[in-house]
Amino acid sequence: MAGGIGARFWPMSRASRPKQFIDILGTGQTLIQQTYARFARICPPENIYVVTNEQYRQLVLEQIPGIDNHQVLGEPIARNTAPCIAYACFKIAQRNKHANIIVAPSDHLILKEDNFHQVILKGLEATHHHEILLTLGIRPSRPDTGYGYIQYDEATPGAFSSHIAKVKTFTEKPQLEIAQSFLESGDFLWNSGIFIWNLKSIMHAFRKYLPEVYDVFHEGIHAYNTNSEAEFIARAYAVIKGISIDYGILEKAKNVFVMAADFGWSDLGTWGSLYTNLPKDAHANTIGGKHTLLYDTTDSIIKVPDQKLVVVQGLQGFIVVEEQDALLICKREDEQKLRQIVEDIRNKKGEQYL
């Protein structure tokens, strides 16, 4: 899934080039390139599909030379994750009605790739033999209010393995006090947003819990993988409503399970999560920019153009980012306000800054 605009990474992430198409980590690869390479080790490259906004199709093809045009599914309008997943599943069904499917965002950080591969293979084994909807959960290390949480049942009857348990509840981005109680209870995991299921299971779930989504995409059963696909998808997205897979299916279905995993995961959803995963100097600053001088500054992330001399004095726990025609100076503790800031920019200053 590569259609998001990464609003919480403004001003680096822009509508014309969102964060998945940027080398945010300074590794020489963009996030989507890293994700593609990761999954190319798990399944044949021809079985990898990228669902993105149609305006990013060319970016995908440029950044992933090995992918064919028919493997890039262009959405004419953003409609959240349920339509995105339904579109991909119907298209895959035309090739293989017995497919085992992994759904993953294109912009996550995975530090322990070998562990990740082992977890994915265990999940695929479970979904191959059982009609379950499996999500990957991460052991929380702090009461983070930016993540969704999954509560699981430790006494899952007939569990498929010691790592897979039945899901009890989903909670989306709780308040700090609630997140702290989740951490202390010991039976909550972060929701990684990575899912595994077989085609039969997810199609059944769409029919039962999101029939309005299922029916729209089912109408195009003869259009997928043909010259008529783009025309049908344009009509479908014009009428379909946006809804997340979590709210539309996973919070309602009775066969949802979670696998606890440890593979060095971060969703890289905010400047704070990037700060956590970048090297720091002796004063806990992470610095991007070749000509940056810091004085009496600690616990901050500074990311500025290489060609500009930037002097920062007296900041503690700040985000300072300059990109193109915009400069952000924000307290790290207030980074969750960035979505509202971006919306205010849209309303007061116009789309040209986004």
Protein Blocks (a to p, Z undefined) as FASTA:
>chain_A
ZZbgolmlcckbcfklcfklpcfkonopafklmmmmmmmmmmcfklpccdddfklmmmmm
mmmmmbcfklpccdfbdebjklmmmmmmmmmmmmomkbccddddfkbccfblmlmmmmmm
mmmmmmmmpccddddddddfbdcfkbccddddfklghiabfkbccdfbdcehiafklmmm
mmmnopaccdehiacddfklmmmmmmmmmmmlmmmmmmmmmmgopaklmmmmmmmmmmpc
cddfklmmmmmmmkbccddddehiaehlafklmmmmpccdfkopacedjbbccehiahia
cdddfkbccddehiahiacddehjaccdddfklmmmmmmmmmmmmmmnojklZZ
